[in-house]
Amino acid sequence: MNAIQVLENGIDTAKMISMGYLSDLTDEEMMHRPDPKCNHIKWQLGHLLQSDIMMVNGCVPETIPELPEGFVEKYTKETAGSDNADDFHSKDELLALYESQTNAIKEAVKKLSEEDLDRAAPDSMKDYAPTFGAAIGMIGDHWLMHAGQWAVIRRQKGRAPIF
């Protein structure tokens, strides 16, 4: 297994776990906050989708198509406190965007060489991802970090553990 395959595996593993946790949650349940100071899943999905674009397109410009018009404005720090479901996209819309975006990321990763992975990431990412490889690896890690929060919500909503 080479470094490109390791990155692809990380993205696939994060997808399997994330989609497992989200599979049977309703739109309403995705608005649940495990604590009043925590973000609900819908906001987190918007945040993750934006983060993926920033990391990938920051390293390899125009790899992932931009999100639909008005999307970014719905998922800001200022909107994180909203509990109005109408302020956010539906579960189906968010997961469709995730699917197409993840496919684009995986296609882009396949085109990278191992030397590309050592190239410096943009200055805006250097604190947490100094190289292209670190930025791509961060995508799966970031999804898994949030998925850990979703496990708590699942339990609060009476769901049995999946993994």
PyMOL commands that place a pseudoatom at each C-alpha (Angstrom):
pseudoatom trace, name=CA, resn=MET, resi=1, chain=A, elem=C, hetatm=0, pos=[0.000, 0.000, 0.000]
pseudoatom trace, name=CA, resn=ASN, resi=2, chain=A, elem=C, hetatm=0, pos=[1.352, 3.421, -0.900]
pseudoatom trace, name=CA, resn=ALA, resi=3, chain=A, elem=C, hetatm=0, pos=[0.619, 6.832, 0.594]
pseudoatom trace, name=CA, resn=ILE, resi=4, chain=A, elem=C, hetatm=0, pos=[-2.103, 7.637, -1.964]
pseudoatom trace, name=CA, resn=GLN, resi=5, chain=A, elem=C, hetatm=0, pos=[-3.915, 4.408, -1.080]
pseudoatom trace, name=CA, resn=VAL, resi=6, chain=A, elem=C, hetatm=0, pos=[-3.607, 5.199, 2.638]
pseudoatom trace, name=CA, resn=LEU, resi=7, chain=A, elem=C, hetatm=0, pos=[-5.268, 8.581, 2.053]
pseudoatom trace, name=CA, resn=GLU, resi=8, chain=A, elem=C, hetatm=0, pos=[-8.042, 6.959, 0.007]
pseudoatom trace, name=CA, resn=ASN, resi=9, chain=A, elem=C, hetatm=0, pos=[-8.558, 4.394, 2.759]
pseudoatom trace, name=CA, resn=GLY, resi=10, chain=A, elem=C, hetatm=0, pos=[-8.828, 7.148, 5.364]
pseudoatom trace, name=CA, resn=ILE, resi=11, chain=A, elem=C, hetatm=0, pos=[-11.514, 8.898, 3.315]
pseudoatom trace, name=CA, resn=ASP, resi=12, chain=A, elem=C, hetatm=0, pos=[-13.374, 5.602, 2.794]
pseudoatom trace, name=CA, resn=THR, resi=13, chain=A, elem=C, hetatm=0, pos=[-13.216, 4.691, 6.486]
pseudoatom trace, name=CA, resn=ALA, resi=14, chain=A, elem=C, hetatm=0, pos=[-14.505, 8.110, 7.519]
pseudoatom trace, name=CA, resn=LYS, resi=15, chain=A, elem=C, hetatm=0, pos=[-17.332, 7.759, 4.992]
pseudoatom trace, name=CA, resn=MET, resi=16, chain=A, elem=C, hetatm=0, pos=[-18.321, 4.317, 6.267]
pseudoatom trace, name=CA, resn=ILE, resi=17, chain=A, elem=C, hetatm=0, pos=[-18.445, 5.466, 9.890]
pseudoatom trace, name=CA, resn=SER, resi=18, chain=A, elem=C, hetatm=0, pos=[-20.072, 8.843, 9.200]
pseudoatom trace, name=CA, resn=MET, resi=19, chain=A, elem=C, hetatm=0, pos=[-22.754, 7.447, 6.930]
pseudoatom trace, name=CA, resn=GLY, resi=20, chain=A, elem=C, hetatm=0, pos=[-23.385, 4.629, 9.394]
pseudoatom trace, name=CA, resn=TYR, resi=21, chain=A, elem=C, hetatm=0, pos=[-24.060, 7.116, 12.181]
pseudoatom trace, name=CA, resn=LEU, resi=22, chain=A, elem=C, hetatm=0, pos=[-26.286, 9.266, 9.959]
pseudoatom trace, name=CA, resn=SER, resi=23, chain=A, elem=C, hetatm=0, pos=[-28.115, 6.477, 8.142]
pseudoatom trace, name=CA, resn=ASP, resi=24, chain=A, elem=C, hetatm=0, pos=[-31.210, 6.247, 10.327]
pseudoatom trace, name=CA, resn=LEU, resi=25, chain=A, elem=C, hetatm=0, pos=[-31.325, 9.733, 11.844]
pseudoatom trace, name=CA, resn=THR, resi=26, chain=A, elem=C, hetatm=0, pos=[-34.211, 11.918, 10.730]
pseudoatom trace, name=CA, resn=ASP, resi=27, chain=A, elem=C, hetatm=0, pos=[-33.927, 15.552, 9.686]
pseudoatom trace, name=CA, resn=GLU, resi=28, chain=A, elem=C, hetatm=0, pos=[-35.451, 16.485, 13.034]
pseudoatom trace, name=CA, resn=GLU, resi=29, chain=A, elem=C, hetatm=0, pos=[-32.965, 14.364, 14.991]
pseudoatom trace, name=CA, resn=MET, resi=30, chain=A, elem=C, hetatm=0, pos=[-30.095, 15.961, 13.091]
pseudoatom trace, name=CA, resn=MET, resi=31, chain=A, elem=C, hetatm=0, pos=[-31.119, 19.288, 14.675]
pseudoatom trace, name=CA, resn=HIS, resi=32, chain=A, elem=C, hetatm=0, pos=[-30.630, 17.884, 18.211]
pseudoatom trace, name=CA, resn=ARG, resi=33, chain=A, elem=C, hetatm=0, pos=[-27.863, 19.415, 20.330]
pseudoatom trace, name=CA, resn=PRO, resi=34, chain=A, elem=C, hetatm=0, pos=[-26.282, 17.042, 22.871]
pseudoatom trace, name=CA, resn=ASP, resi=35, chain=A, elem=C, hetatm=0, pos=[-25.628, 20.151, 24.985]
pseudoatom trace, name=CA, resn=PRO, resi=36, chain=A, elem=C, hetatm=0, pos=[-26.909, 23.702, 24.450]
pseudoatom trace, name=CA, resn=LYS, resi=37, chain=A, elem=C, hetatm=0, pos=[-23.339, 24.812, 23.668]
pseudoatom trace, name=CA, resn=CYS, resi=38, chain=A, elem=C, hetatm=0, pos=[-22.810, 22.127, 20.972]
pseudoatom trace, name=CA, resn=ASN, resi=39, chain=A, elem=C, hetatm=0, pos=[-23.601, 22.408, 17.283]
pseudoatom trace, name=CA, resn=HIS, resi=40, chain=A, elem=C, hetatm=0, pos=[-26.262, 20.203, 15.741]
pseudoatom trace, name=CA, resn=ILE, resi=41, chain=A, elem=C, hetatm=0, pos=[-25.393, 17.713, 13.007]
pseudoatom trace, name=CA, resn=LYS, resi=42, chain=A, elem=C, hetatm=0, pos=[-26.853, 19.731, 10.137]
pseudoatom trace, name=CA, resn=TRP, resi=43, chain=A, elem=C, hetatm=0, pos=[-24.610, 22.680, 10.916]
pseudoatom trace, name=CA, resn=GLN, resi=44, chain=A, elem=C, hetatm=0, pos=[-21.638, 20.356, 11.361]
pseudoatom trace, name=CA, resn=LEU, resi=45, chain=A, elem=C, hetatm=0, pos=[-22.248, 18.795, 7.925]
pseudoatom trace, name=CA, resn=GLY, resi=46, chain=A, elem=C, hetatm=0, pos=[-22.250, 22.223, 6.298]
pseudoatom trace, name=CA, resn=HIS, resi=47, chain=A, elem=C, hetatm=0, pos=[-19.037, 23.062, 8.135]
pseudoatom trace, name=CA, resn=LEU, resi=48, chain=A, elem=C, hetatm=0, pos=[-17.407, 19.798, 7.030]
pseudoatom trace, name=CA, resn=LEU, resi=49, chain=A, elem=C, hetatm=0, pos=[-18.391, 20.258, 3.388]
pseudoatom trace, name=CA, resn=GLN, resi=50, chain=A, elem=C, hetatm=0, pos=[-16.911, 23.765, 3.385]
pseudoatom trace, name=CA, resn=SER, resi=51, chain=A, elem=C, hetatm=0, pos=[-13.755, 22.584, 5.140]
pseudoatom trace, name=CA, resn=ASP, resi=52, chain=A, elem=C, hetatm=0, pos=[-13.201, 19.825, 2.574]
pseudoatom trace, name=CA, resn=ILE, resi=53, chain=A, elem=C, hetatm=0, pos=[-13.397, 22.332, -0.271]
pseudoatom trace, name=CA, resn=MET, resi=54, chain=A, elem=C, hetatm=0, pos=[-11.052, 24.732, 1.481]
pseudoatom trace, name=CA, resn=MET, resi=55, chain=A, elem=C, hetatm=0, pos=[-8.450, 22.037, 2.135]
pseudoatom trace, name=CA, resn=VAL, resi=56, chain=A, elem=C, hetatm=0, pos=[-8.569, 20.314, -1.247]
pseudoatom trace, name=CA, resn=ASN, resi=57, chain=A, elem=C, hetatm=0, pos=[-8.990, 23.388, -3.457]
pseudoatom trace, name=CA, resn=GLY, resi=58, chain=A, elem=C, hetatm=0, pos=[-6.374, 25.165, -1.359]
pseudoatom trace, name=CA, resn=CYS, resi=59, chain=A, elem=C, hetatm=0, pos=[-3.868, 22.504, -2.383]
pseudoatom trace, name=CA, resn=VAL, resi=60, chain=A, elem=C, hetatm=0, pos=[-5.148, 21.684, -5.862]
pseudoatom trace, name=CA, resn=PRO, resi=61, chain=A, elem=C, hetatm=0, pos=[-7.267, 24.625, -7.105]
pseudoatom trace, name=CA, resn=GLU, resi=62, chain=A, elem=C, hetatm=0, pos=[-10.652, 23.966, -8.684]
pseudoatom trace, name=CA, resn=THR, resi=63, chain=A, elem=C, hetatm=0, pos=[-10.635, 20.253, -7.823]
pseudoatom trace, name=CA, resn=ILE, resi=64, chain=A, elem=C, hetatm=0, pos=[-14.007, 20.293, -6.097]
pseudoatom trace, name=CA, resn=PRO, resi=65, chain=A, elem=C, hetatm=0, pos=[-16.893, 22.322, -7.513]
pseudoatom trace, name=CA, resn=GLU, resi=66, chain=A, elem=C, hetatm=0, pos=[-18.044, 25.158, -5.307]
pseudoatom trace, name=CA, resn=LEU, resi=67, chain=A, elem=C, hetatm=0, pos=[-21.101, 24.589, -3.132]
pseudoatom trace, name=CA, resn=PRO, resi=68, chain=A, elem=C, hetatm=0, pos=[-24.505, 25.862, -4.286]
pseudoatom trace, name=CA, resn=GLU, resi=69, chain=A, elem=C, hetatm=0, pos=[-25.146, 29.591, -4.134]
pseudoatom trace, name=CA, resn=GLY, resi=70, chain=A, elem=C, hetatm=0, pos=[-25.999, 30.700, -0.610]
pseudoatom trace, name=CA, resn=PHE, resi=71, chain=A, elem=C, hetatm=0, pos=[-24.660, 27.522, 1.008]
pseudoatom trace, name=CA, resn=VAL, resi=72, chain=A, elem=C, hetatm=0, pos=[-21.668, 29.083, 2.742]
pseudoatom trace, name=CA, resn=GLU, resi=73, chain=A, elem=C, hetatm=0, pos=[-23.834, 31.775, 4.330]
pseudoatom trace, name=CA, resn=LYS, resi=74, chain=A, elem=C, hetatm=0, pos=[-26.045, 29.125, 5.961]
pseudoatom trace, name=CA, resn=TYR, resi=75, chain=A, elem=C, hetatm=0, pos=[-23.127, 27.499, 7.820]
pseudoatom trace, name=CA, resn=THR, resi=76, chain=A, elem=C, hetatm=0, pos=[-21.189, 30.252, 9.569]
pseudoatom trace, name=CA, resn=LYS, resi=77, chain=A, elem=C, hetatm=0, pos=[-20.271, 30.798, 13.201]
pseudoatom trace, name=CA, resn=GLU, resi=78, chain=A, elem=C, hetatm=0, pos=[-23.174, 33.233, 13.339]
pseudoatom trace, name=CA, resn=THR, resi=79, chain=A, elem=C, hetatm=0, pos=[-25.718, 30.653, 12.138]
pseudoatom trace, name=CA, resn=ALA, resi=80, chain=A, elem=C, hetatm=0, pos=[-24.431, 27.860, 14.379]
pseudoatom trace, name=CA, resn=GLY, resi=81, chain=A, elem=C, hetatm=0, pos=[-26.833, 28.885, 17.144]
pseudoatom trace, name=CA, resn=SER, resi=82, chain=A, elem=C, hetatm=0, pos=[-29.965, 28.584, 14.994]
pseudoatom trace, name=CA, resn=ASP, resi=83, chain=A, elem=C, hetatm=0, pos=[-32.402, 25.825, 15.872]
pseudoatom trace, name=CA, resn=ASN, resi=84, chain=A, elem=C, hetatm=0, pos=[-34.660, 26.617, 12.930]
pseudoatom trace, name=CA, resn=ALA, resi=85, chain=A, elem=C, hetatm=0, pos=[-34.475, 23.624, 10.563]
pseudoatom trace, name=CA, resn=ASP, resi=86, chain=A, elem=C, hetatm=0, pos=[-35.502, 25.867, 7.661]
pseudoatom trace, name=CA, resn=ASP, resi=87, chain=A, elem=C, hetatm=0, pos=[-32.183, 27.707, 8.018]
pseudoatom trace, name=CA, resn=PHE, resi=88, chain=A, elem=C, hetatm=0, pos=[-30.315, 24.590, 6.860]
pseudoatom trace, name=CA, resn=HIS, resi=89, chain=A, elem=C, hetatm=0, pos=[-30.393, 22.102, 4.012]
pseudoatom trace, name=CA, resn=SER, resi=90, chain=A, elem=C, hetatm=0, pos=[-32.205, 18.793, 4.357]
pseudoatom trace, name=CA, resn=LYS, resi=91, chain=A, elem=C, hetatm=0, pos=[-30.402, 15.609, 5.237]
pseudoatom trace, name=CA, resn=ASP, resi=92, chain=A, elem=C, hetatm=0, pos=[-30.869, 14.348, 1.670]
pseudoatom trace, name=CA, resn=GLU, resi=93, chain=A, elem=C, hetatm=0, pos=[-29.403, 17.533, 0.193]
pseudoatom trace, name=CA, resn=LEU, resi=94, chain=A, elem=C, hetatm=0, pos=[-26.411, 17.503, 2.551]
pseudoatom trace, name=CA, resn=LEU, resi=95, chain=A, elem=C, hetatm=0, pos=[-25.648, 13.844, 1.935]
pseudoatom trace, name=CA, resn=ALA, resi=96, chain=A, elem=C, hetatm=0, pos=[-25.979, 14.250, -1.850]
pseudoatom trace, name=CA, resn=LEU, resi=97, chain=A, elem=C, hetatm=0, pos=[-23.438, 17.076, -1.704]
pseudoatom trace, name=CA, resn=TYR, resi=98, chain=A, elem=C, hetatm=0, pos=[-21.191, 14.917, 0.469]
pseudoatom trace, name=CA, resn=GLU, resi=99, chain=A, elem=C, hetatm=0, pos=[-21.381, 12.021, -1.991]
pseudoatom trace, name=CA, resn=SER, resi=100, chain=A, elem=C, hetatm=0, pos=[-20.494, 14.102, -5.044]
pseudoatom trace, name=CA, resn=GLN, resi=101, chain=A, elem=C, hetatm=0, pos=[-17.801, 15.996, -3.169]
pseudoatom trace, name=CA, resn=THR, resi=102, chain=A, elem=C, hetatm=0, pos=[-16.211, 12.838, -1.791]
pseudoatom trace, name=CA, resn=ASN, resi=103, chain=A, elem=C, hetatm=0, pos=[-16.137, 11.300, -5.266]
pseudoatom trace, name=CA, resn=ALA, resi=104, chain=A, elem=C, hetatm=0, pos=[-14.380, 14.421, -6.585]
pseudoatom trace, name=CA, resn=ILE, resi=105, chain=A, elem=C, hetatm=0, pos=[-11.859, 14.306, -3.739]
pseudoatom trace, name=CA, resn=LYS, resi=106, chain=A, elem=C, hetatm=0, pos=[-11.076, 10.651, -4.355]
pseudoatom trace, name=CA, resn=GLU, resi=107, chain=A, elem=C, hetatm=0, pos=[-10.603, 11.278, -8.092]
pseudoatom trace, name=CA, resn=ALA, resi=108, chain=A, elem=C, hetatm=0, pos=[-8.262, 14.173, -7.286]
pseudoatom trace, name=CA, resn=VAL, resi=109, chain=A, elem=C, hetatm=0, pos=[-6.257, 12.080, -4.826]
pseudoatom trace, name=CA, resn=LYS, resi=110, chain=A, elem=C, hetatm=0, pos=[-5.763, 9.366, -7.458]
pseudoatom trace, name=CA, resn=LYS, resi=111, chain=A, elem=C, hetatm=0, pos=[-4.137, 11.960, -9.738]
pseudoatom trace, name=CA, resn=LEU, resi=112, chain=A, elem=C, hetatm=0, pos=[-1.590, 13.041, -7.126]
pseudoatom trace, name=CA, resn=SER, resi=113, chain=A, elem=C, hetatm=0, pos=[1.889, 11.607, -6.983]
pseudoatom trace, name=CA, resn=GLU, resi=114, chain=A, elem=C, hetatm=0, pos=[3.658, 10.760, -3.767]
pseudoatom trace, name=CA, resn=GLU, resi=115, chain=A, elem=C, hetatm=0, pos=[5.910, 13.759, -4.474]
pseudoatom trace, name=CA, resn=ASP, resi=116, chain=A, elem=C, hetatm=0, pos=[2.821, 15.993, -4.632]
pseudoatom trace, name=CA, resn=LEU, resi=117, chain=A, elem=C, hetatm=0, pos=[1.959, 14.934, -1.086]
pseudoatom trace, name=CA, resn=ASP, resi=118, chain=A, elem=C, hetatm=0, pos=[5.195, 16.523, 0.151]
pseudoatom trace, name=CA, resn=ARG, resi=119, chain=A, elem=C, hetatm=0, pos=[4.433, 19.911, -1.405]
pseudoatom trace, name=CA, resn=ALA, resi=120, chain=A, elem=C, hetatm=0, pos=[3.771, 22.725, 1.050]
pseudoatom trace, name=CA, resn=ALA, resi=121, chain=A, elem=C, hetatm=0, pos=[0.143, 23.441, 1.799]
pseudoatom trace, name=CA, resn=PRO, resi=122, chain=A, elem=C, hetatm=0, pos=[-1.061, 27.045, 1.612]
pseudoatom trace, name=CA, resn=ASP, resi=123, chain=A, elem=C, hetatm=0, pos=[0.023, 29.308, 4.465]
pseudoatom trace, name=CA, resn=SER, resi=124, chain=A, elem=C, hetatm=0, pos=[-3.535, 29.332, 5.828]
pseudoatom trace, name=CA, resn=MET, resi=125, chain=A, elem=C, hetatm=0, pos=[-3.226, 25.598, 6.636]
pseudoatom trace, name=CA, resn=LYS, resi=126, chain=A, elem=C, hetatm=0, pos=[0.382, 25.329, 7.793]
pseudoatom trace, name=CA, resn=ASP, resi=127, chain=A, elem=C, hetatm=0, pos=[-0.514, 25.210, 11.496]
pseudoatom trace, name=CA, resn=TYR, resi=128, chain=A, elem=C, hetatm=0, pos=[-2.521, 21.991, 11.153]
pseudoatom trace, name=CA, resn=ALA, resi=129, chain=A, elem=C, hetatm=0, pos=[-1.593, 20.631, 7.704]
pseudoatom trace, name=CA, resn=PRO, resi=130, chain=A, elem=C, hetatm=0, pos=[1.861, 21.679, 6.507]
pseudoatom trace, name=CA, resn=THR, resi=131, chain=A, elem=C, hetatm=0, pos=[1.777, 19.546, 3.332]
pseudoatom trace, name=CA, resn=PHE, resi=132, chain=A, elem=C, hetatm=0, pos=[-0.728, 18.493, 0.678]
pseudoatom trace, name=CA, resn=GLY, resi=133, chain=A, elem=C, hetatm=0, pos=[-0.647, 14.977, 2.113]
pseudoatom trace, name=CA, resn=ALA, resi=134, chain=A, elem=C, hetatm=0, pos=[-1.408, 16.244, 5.610]
pseudoatom trace, name=CA, resn=ALA, resi=135, chain=A, elem=C, hetatm=0, pos=[-4.309, 18.352, 4.279]
pseudoatom trace, name=CA, resn=ILE, resi=136, chain=A, elem=C, hetatm=0, pos=[-5.843, 15.411, 2.402]
pseudoatom trace, name=CA, resn=GLY, resi=137, chain=A, elem=C, hetatm=0, pos=[-5.330, 13.151, 5.428]
pseudoatom trace, name=CA, resn=MET, resi=138, chain=A, elem=C, hetatm=0, pos=[-7.074, 15.737, 7.597]
pseudoatom trace, name=CA, resn=ILE, resi=139, chain=A, elem=C, hetatm=0, pos=[-10.301, 15.315, 5.626]
pseudoatom trace, name=CA, resn=GLY, resi=140, chain=A, elem=C, hetatm=0, pos=[-11.070, 11.842, 6.940]
pseudoatom trace, name=CA, resn=ASP, resi=141, chain=A, elem=C, hetatm=0, pos=[-9.813, 12.754, 10.415]
pseudoatom trace, name=CA, resn=HIS, resi=142, chain=A, elem=C, hetatm=0, pos=[-12.073, 15.799, 10.547]
pseudoatom trace, name=CA, resn=TRP, resi=143, chain=A, elem=C, hetatm=0, pos=[-15.155, 13.782, 9.565]
pseudoatom trace, name=CA, resn=LEU, resi=144, chain=A, elem=C, hetatm=0, pos=[-14.310, 11.143, 12.195]
pseudoatom trace, name=CA, resn=MET, resi=145, chain=A, elem=C, hetatm=0, pos=[-13.884, 13.782, 14.893]
pseudoatom trace, name=CA, resn=HIS, resi=146, chain=A, elem=C, hetatm=0, pos=[-17.403, 15.044, 14.219]
pseudoatom trace, name=CA, resn=ALA, resi=147, chain=A, elem=C, hetatm=0, pos=[-18.781, 11.516, 13.839]
pseudoatom trace, name=CA, resn=GLY, resi=148, chain=A, elem=C, hetatm=0, pos=[-17.684, 10.887, 17.423]
pseudoatom trace, name=CA, resn=GLN, resi=149, chain=A, elem=C, hetatm=0, pos=[-20.079, 13.649, 18.452]
pseudoatom trace, name=CA, resn=TRP, resi=150, chain=A, elem=C, hetatm=0, pos=[-22.856, 12.035, 16.413]
pseudoatom trace, name=CA, resn=ALA, resi=151, chain=A, elem=C, hetatm=0, pos=[-22.419, 8.799, 18.374]
pseudoatom trace, name=CA, resn=VAL, resi=152, chain=A, elem=C, hetatm=0, pos=[-23.478, 10.709, 21.500]
pseudoatom trace, name=CA, resn=ILE, resi=153, chain=A, elem=C, hetatm=0, pos=[-26.546, 12.122, 19.753]
pseudoatom trace, name=CA, resn=ARG, resi=154, chain=A, elem=C, hetatm=0, pos=[-27.478, 8.642, 18.545]
pseudoatom trace, name=CA, resn=ARG, resi=155, chain=A, elem=C, hetatm=0, pos=[-27.378, 7.317, 22.106]
pseudoatom trace, name=CA, resn=GLN, resi=156, chain=A, elem=C, hetatm=0, pos=[-29.415, 10.278, 23.374]
pseudoatom trace, name=CA, resn=LYS, resi=157, chain=A, elem=C, hetatm=0, pos=[-32.009, 9.470, 20.714]
pseudoatom trace, name=CA, resn=GLY, resi=158, chain=A, elem=C, hetatm=0, pos=[-32.208, 5.845, 21.862]
pseudoatom trace, name=CA, resn=ARG, resi=159, chain=A, elem=C, hetatm=0, pos=[-30.167, 4.278, 19.068]
pseudoatom trace, name=CA, resn=ALA, resi=160, chain=A, elem=C, hetatm=0, pos=[-27.996, 1.253, 19.727]
pseudoatom trace, name=CA, resn=PRO, resi=161, chain=A, elem=C, hetatm=0, pos=[-24.260, 1.489, 19.031]
pseudoatom trace, name=CA, resn=ILE, resi=162, chain=A, elem=C, hetatm=0, pos=[-23.326, 0.694, 15.442]
pseudoatom trace, name=CA, resn=PHE, resi=163, chain=A, elem=C, hetatm=0, pos=[-19.591, 0.209, 15.798]
for i in range(1, 163): cmd.bond("trace and resi %d" % i, "trace and resi %d" % (i + 1))
show_as sticks, trace
zoom trace
